[in-house]
Each structure stands twice: as C-alpha cells, then as structure tokens.
C-alpha cells in the first residue's frame, strides 16, 4: 500500500518542483576567477557577433589604451572578416572563439563589439583546455550569451565597455574606462550614485548575474538559462519600445526571475522613443514585479548601453547598499 501511495503521489510532488532546463551543463555553485592580469599579458580581440569595420578606428583606440596600461593587444585571425551583418561565417567566428578559449598565452578575451550572432556559435564549443587555463571574457550586449554560458560552466566574466564603445571619444566615458583599468589592475570596484526616487532601500550581498534583457529572455528554457535565485540580478537594454520591455519583463517574471533575489540592479533601459503605449514607464513595470519582495533595488546604475558603462563582474559576490540619499555598489 505504501508503494502504491508513492507511485500515485510522486508525479503530483514533481509538478510542484521548479527545475532548470536539462542538458550537458550542470549549474555551478562556485564561480572560478581567472588569474589577475599582469603587465605584459596578452589581451585578444575577437568578434563573435557583428562585423568590425577597420575604418571606424575603434580597434586602434583600444590598442592605445591597452599599450598605455602595459598590456599586449592581439587580433583574432578573422577579426575583420565580414559575412552580411556578421564578423565572418558562423564557422569562422566559432574557430576564432575556440582558439581564443584554448590559447594559454591569452589572459583575457575582449570582445570587439556585440551586434547579433553569439548564440549561433556556442553549441559546439569545447572548454576542456579553457578549464586548465581560464581567462577573462569581457563585453556586453550580445555578449550576454557568452556570459551566461560561462556562468553555467562555473567561471566569472566581465560586463564592460568594448572597443566599439571607443568609436567616438567622449569625456563622459572616462569613469567607464577607469573602471576597466581598475579591473585589469585588480582594484576593488566601488560606485556611489544618488538614489533614484523609485529605488527600494536595503542591503544585500551576493553573486552578480544577468546582462541584456533581450538576450536573457532569448535563452529562457534553454540549457544556457541562468538561475538568479539567491543572487543579485543586473539588467539592462536599449532601443526597445515600452511595450517590448513589458513583454520581456513579464517573461522573466513568469520564469521566476524576480522571486528569490538578493537584490536587483537596473542599468540603462533606453526606450526607442518617448511613447505612451501602455501608460507605464519601464521603472514602473519593474516595480510592479518586485515591490514587496523584500530586497533592495537600484535604478539608473551606470552600466549598459550608455556612455558611462562601468565594469560589473558576473559570478563574483558584490555588496549593495541603498537608502533615500544614495546607492553604493562594491565588488
């Protein structure tokens, strides 16, 4: 009788259990930090998504920065390849990325730009050599796909400006560039900002995950989907209508992304144009999903598709403190 009870009740119990997507990736519980960069280390540029236009000059500006800081820039073999909107065919970009992951002489991989296409080349990547010689991967936007993959593999990675961000030198970008230098030199990252009137006060300490909202939504239900439970979630995006944000944020809400966080950080969330399609702002939409959850929320954080796009290290613990006057992030 007891056996019959278990047979009958087990499927009912399982219906109430939330499970992550299955696949060949086991969720990590500790995220390895690659070795700190040292003067003379090699930083490799790759383009896993959109194509890189040499005439724009941003790669040369990136070279100047790295050399000024004492590092050696290196170009992936097919960095300037073009195939429609991509930096070469999927196979070419995959080969460049695999070689970058495998090369023990490379200490950091700095993605030249985002765009679209990283998701097309990740299924067959081999991390066996990377695990022996981990290295930092740096970028944002479409690079969220690679951040999510590395997070699932158990490695820290860096959400930060990319060489394409240097196309038009602007003084307002100085803090973002300094934060990248601080990361390279192993300094503590500490950002203090005036508190937005809609911030939710509180303190939190936990591992940071996240990235571009559109990309995170595109990974829902796949083996690359991250699990934000018990972590500080960072979100940013740009160029979406308010109703698009509403749809994406509902997707994250329905997937449980806002249920068990330690804290929430909202970076740039630029809309395509001023609109009143749904009668709510992006901030109001977010607050609707998180109010009363009991964790702190920071709006207007200096990261994302904005000029002041400062470093955030995914997979590493951070402390956030929010009150009515200011918000502080330290990592």
C-alpha positions as CSV (number, residue, x, y, z in Angstrom):
1,X,0.0,0.0,0.0
2,X,2.8,2.4,0.9
3,X,4.5,1.7,-2.5
4,X,1.2,2.4,-4.3
5,X,0.9,5.7,-2.4
6,X,4.4,6.7,-3.5
7,X,3.7,5.8,-7.1
8,X,0.5,7.9,-7.1
9,X,1.8,10.9,-5.2
10,X,5.3,11.3,-6.8
11,X,4.1,12.8,-10.1
12,X,2.0,15.3,-8.1
13,X,5.0,16.3,-6.0
14,X,7.1,16.7,-9.1
15,X,4.6,19.1,-10.7
16,X,5.2,21.5,-7.8
17,X,9.0,21.4,-8.2
18,X,10.7,24.0,-10.4
19,X,13.5,22.5,-12.4
20,X,16.2,24.1,-14.6
21,X,16.5,23.1,-18.3
22,X,18.3,19.9,-18.8
23,X,21.3,19.4,-21.0
24,X,25.0,18.9,-20.8
25,X,25.6,21.9,-18.5
26,X,25.5,21.4,-14.7
27,X,24.7,24.7,-12.8
28,X,27.7,25.9,-10.9
29,X,27.7,26.8,-7.2
30,X,31.1,28.4,-7.2
31,X,32.5,30.6,-10.0
32,X,36.2,30.5,-10.7
33,X,38.0,33.8,-11.1
34,X,40.7,33.6,-13.8
35,X,44.1,34.9,-12.8
36,X,44.6,38.7,-12.3
37,X,46.1,40.4,-15.3
38,X,49.7,41.5,-15.1
39,X,51.7,44.0,-17.2
40,X,52.9,42.3,-20.3
41,X,49.9,39.9,-20.5
42,X,48.2,39.4,-23.9
43,X,44.6,40.6,-24.4
44,X,43.0,39.1,-27.5
45,X,40.2,40.8,-29.5
46,X,37.5,38.7,-31.1
47,X,34.2,39.4,-32.8
48,X,31.7,36.6,-32.0
49,X,28.8,38.5,-33.4
50,X,28.6,41.7,-35.6
51,X,31.3,42.7,-38.0
52,X,34.1,45.0,-37.2
53,X,34.8,48.0,-39.5
54,X,38.5,48.8,-39.5
55,X,38.0,52.3,-40.9
56,X,36.0,53.3,-37.8
57,X,39.2,53.3,-35.8
58,X,37.9,51.9,-32.5
59,X,40.3,49.0,-32.6
60,X,43.3,51.4,-32.8
61,X,41.9,53.3,-29.8
62,X,41.6,50.1,-27.9
63,X,45.2,49.2,-28.8
64,X,46.4,52.6,-27.5
65,X,44.6,52.0,-24.2
66,X,46.0,48.5,-23.7
67,X,49.5,49.6,-24.5
68,X,49.3,52.6,-22.2
69,X,48.2,50.3,-19.4
70,X,51.1,47.8,-20.1
71,X,49.2,45.0,-21.9
72,X,49.8,43.4,-25.3
73,X,46.9,43.5,-27.8
74,X,46.4,40.6,-30.2
75,X,43.9,40.2,-33.0
76,X,41.9,37.1,-33.7
77,X,42.8,35.8,-37.2
78,X,39.4,36.7,-38.7
79,X,38.6,39.8,-36.7
80,X,37.9,41.9,-39.8
81,X,36.0,39.2,-41.8
82,X,32.5,40.0,-43.0
83,X,29.5,37.9,-43.8
84,X,26.4,40.0,-44.1
85,X,26.0,41.5,-40.6
86,X,28.3,39.0,-39.0
87,X,32.1,39.1,-38.5
88,X,32.5,36.2,-40.9
89,X,30.5,33.0,-41.2
90,X,29.4,31.1,-38.1
91,X,32.2,28.5,-38.7
92,X,34.9,31.3,-38.9
93,X,33.7,33.0,-35.8
94,X,33.4,29.7,-33.9
95,X,37.0,28.8,-34.9
96,X,38.3,32.2,-33.7
97,X,36.4,31.9,-30.4
98,X,37.6,28.3,-29.8
99,X,41.2,29.2,-30.5
100,X,40.9,32.2,-28.1
101,X,39.5,29.9,-25.4
102,X,42.2,27.3,-25.9
103,X,45.3,29.6,-26.1
104,X,47.1,29.5,-22.8
105,X,49.1,32.7,-23.7
106,X,46.0,34.7,-23.8
107,X,45.0,36.1,-20.4
108,X,41.8,38.0,-21.4
109,X,39.4,37.9,-24.4
110,X,38.0,41.4,-25.1
111,X,35.0,41.2,-27.5
112,X,35.4,44.0,-30.1
113,X,31.6,44.5,-30.3
114,X,28.2,43.0,-29.9
115,X,25.5,43.1,-32.5
116,X,23.9,39.7,-33.1
117,X,25.3,36.2,-33.6
118,X,27.0,34.8,-30.5
119,X,24.2,32.3,-29.9
120,X,24.8,30.8,-33.3
121,X,28.3,29.6,-32.4
122,X,28.2,28.3,-28.8
123,X,26.7,24.8,-29.1
124,X,29.9,23.0,-30.1
125,X,32.5,24.9,-28.1
126,X,34.9,22.8,-26.1
127,X,36.0,24.1,-22.7
128,X,38.4,21.3,-21.8
129,X,41.5,23.4,-22.4
130,X,39.9,26.6,-21.1
131,X,39.3,24.9,-17.7
132,X,43.1,24.3,-17.4
133,X,43.9,27.9,-18.3
134,X,40.9,30.1,-17.5
135,X,40.9,33.6,-18.9
136,X,38.6,36.6,-18.6
137,X,36.0,37.3,-21.2
138,X,35.0,41.0,-21.5
139,X,32.0,42.6,-23.2
140,X,28.3,43.3,-23.0
141,X,25.1,43.4,-25.1
142,X,25.0,40.3,-27.4
143,X,28.0,39.0,-25.3
144,X,25.4,38.3,-22.6
145,X,25.1,34.9,-24.3
146,X,28.7,34.1,-23.6
147,X,28.4,35.4,-20.1
148,X,25.5,33.1,-19.5
149,X,27.4,30.1,-21.0
150,X,30.5,30.8,-18.8
151,X,28.3,31.3,-15.7
152,X,26.8,27.8,-16.3
153,X,30.3,26.5,-16.8
154,X,31.4,27.9,-13.4
155,X,33.6,30.9,-14.4
156,X,33.5,34.6,-13.7
157,X,33.3,37.1,-16.6
158,X,33.2,40.8,-17.1
159,X,30.4,43.0,-18.3
160,X,32.2,46.1,-19.6
161,X,32.7,48.5,-22.5
162,X,34.1,47.1,-25.7
163,X,36.4,48.6,-28.4
164,X,33.3,49.7,-30.4
165,X,32.4,51.9,-27.4
166,X,35.5,53.9,-28.3
167,X,34.3,54.9,-31.8
168,X,33.6,58.5,-30.5
169,X,35.8,59.6,-27.7
170,X,33.7,61.3,-25.0
171,X,34.7,62.8,-21.6
172,X,31.6,61.2,-20.0
173,X,33.1,57.8,-20.7
174,X,36.1,58.4,-18.5
175,X,34.6,56.7,-15.5
176,X,33.8,53.6,-17.5
177,X,37.3,53.4,-18.9
178,X,38.8,53.9,-15.5
179,X,36.6,51.1,-14.1
180,X,38.1,48.8,-16.8
181,X,41.6,49.8,-15.9
182,X,40.7,49.2,-12.2
183,X,39.5,45.7,-13.1
184,X,42.7,45.0,-15.1
185,X,44.8,46.0,-12.1
186,X,42.8,44.1,-9.6
187,X,41.4,47.0,-7.6
188,X,38.1,46.9,-5.8
189,X,35.2,48.4,-7.8
190,X,33.2,50.9,-5.8
191,X,30.4,53.0,-7.4
192,X,28.4,55.5,-5.4
193,X,25.4,57.3,-7.0
194,X,22.5,59.5,-6.0
195,X,19.5,57.4,-5.1
196,X,16.6,57.4,-7.6
197,X,13.3,58.3,-6.1
198,X,12.0,54.8,-7.0
199,X,14.9,52.8,-5.5
200,X,14.0,50.3,-2.8
201,X,16.2,50.7,0.3
202,X,18.1,47.9,1.9
203,X,21.4,46.0,1.9
204,X,22.4,42.8,0.0
205,X,25.4,40.6,-0.5
206,X,25.6,38.0,-3.2
207,X,26.9,36.8,-6.6
208,X,26.0,39.1,-9.5
209,X,24.4,37.6,-12.7
210,X,22.5,39.0,-15.6
211,X,23.1,41.2,-18.6
212,X,21.0,42.3,-21.6
213,X,17.3,41.7,-21.0
214,X,16.5,40.7,-24.6
215,X,19.3,38.1,-24.6
216,X,18.3,36.7,-21.2
217,X,14.8,36.3,-22.5
218,X,16.0,34.6,-25.7
219,X,17.8,32.0,-23.5
220,X,14.7,31.1,-21.4
221,X,14.0,27.4,-21.5
222,X,17.4,26.5,-22.9
223,X,20.4,24.9,-21.2
224,X,22.1,28.3,-21.2
225,X,19.4,29.9,-19.0
226,X,20.9,31.3,-15.8
227,X,19.4,30.7,-12.4
228,X,19.2,34.1,-10.5
229,X,17.8,32.7,-7.2
230,X,19.8,33.8,-4.2
231,X,21.8,36.3,-6.4
232,X,21.9,39.9,-7.3
233,X,20.4,40.3,-10.7
234,X,21.7,43.0,-13.1
235,X,19.5,44.0,-16.1
236,X,20.0,46.5,-19.0
237,X,18.8,47.1,-22.5
238,X,18.3,49.7,-25.2
239,X,16.3,50.6,-28.2
240,X,13.0,48.9,-27.2
241,X,9.5,50.2,-27.1
242,X,8.0,50.3,-23.6
243,X,5.5,47.5,-24.6
244,X,8.5,45.4,-25.6
245,X,10.1,45.9,-22.2
246,X,6.7,45.0,-20.6
247,X,6.6,41.7,-22.6
248,X,10.2,40.8,-21.8
249,X,9.9,41.6,-18.1
250,X,6.7,39.6,-17.9
251,X,8.6,36.7,-19.4
252,X,11.3,37.0,-16.8
253,X,8.7,37.4,-14.1
254,X,6.8,34.3,-15.2
255,X,10.1,32.3,-15.3
256,X,10.5,33.2,-11.6
257,X,13.5,35.6,-12.1
258,X,12.2,38.1,-9.5
259,X,11.1,35.7,-6.8
260,X,14.1,34.8,-4.8
261,X,16.7,37.5,-5.5
262,X,19.2,39.1,-3.0
263,X,19.0,42.3,-4.9
264,X,18.1,43.9,-8.3
265,X,20.3,46.4,-10.2
266,X,18.8,48.2,-13.3
267,X,21.3,49.8,-15.7
268,X,20.4,51.6,-18.9
269,X,16.9,50.9,-20.2
270,X,16.6,53.3,-23.1
271,X,13.4,53.3,-25.0
272,X,13.2,53.6,-28.8
273,X,11.3,56.9,-28.4
274,X,9.1,58.6,-25.9
275,X,5.8,56.7,-26.1
276,X,2.7,56.1,-24.0
277,X,1.6,52.8,-25.5
278,X,0.8,51.2,-22.1
279,X,0.6,54.0,-19.7
280,X,3.6,52.8,-17.6
281,X,7.3,53.6,-17.6
282,X,10.0,50.9,-17.6
283,X,10.7,51.6,-14.0
284,X,7.0,51.3,-13.1
285,X,6.8,48.0,-14.9
286,X,9.8,46.7,-13.0
287,X,8.5,47.9,-9.6
288,X,5.2,46.2,-10.3
289,X,7.0,42.8,-10.4
290,X,9.4,43.4,-7.4
291,X,7.6,45.6,-4.9
292,X,7.2,43.8,-1.6
293,X,9.7,41.2,-2.4
294,X,12.0,42.4,0.4
295,X,15.2,43.1,-1.4
296,X,16.9,46.3,-2.5
297,X,16.6,47.8,-6.0
298,X,18.9,50.2,-7.7
299,X,17.7,52.2,-10.8
300,X,19.9,54.3,-13.0
301,X,23.0,52.2,-12.3
302,X,26.0,53.3,-14.5
303,X,26.2,50.2,-16.8
304,X,24.7,49.1,-20.1
305,X,24.1,50.7,-23.4
306,X,25.1,54.1,-22.0
307,X,28.2,56.2,-22.2
308,X,29.1,55.6,-18.6
309,X,29.2,51.8,-18.8
310,X,31.2,50.6,-15.8
311,X,32.5,47.2,-15.1
312,X,30.4,44.6,-13.3
313,X,31.9,41.1,-12.7
314,X,29.4,38.3,-13.2
315,X,29.9,35.3,-10.9
316,X,31.6,37.4,-8.2
317,X,30.0,38.5,-5.0
318,X,29.1,42.1,-4.5
319,X,27.6,44.3,-1.8
320,X,24.9,46.8,-2.5
321,X,23.5,49.4,0.0
322,X,20.6,51.6,-0.9
323,X,18.9,54.4,1.1
324,X,16.9,57.5,0.2
325,X,20.1,59.6,-0.4
326,X,22.5,57.3,-2.3
327,X,23.2,53.8,-3.6
328,X,26.6,52.1,-3.3
329,X,27.9,49.1,-5.2
330,X,31.1,47.4,-4.2
331,X,32.8,44.3,-5.8
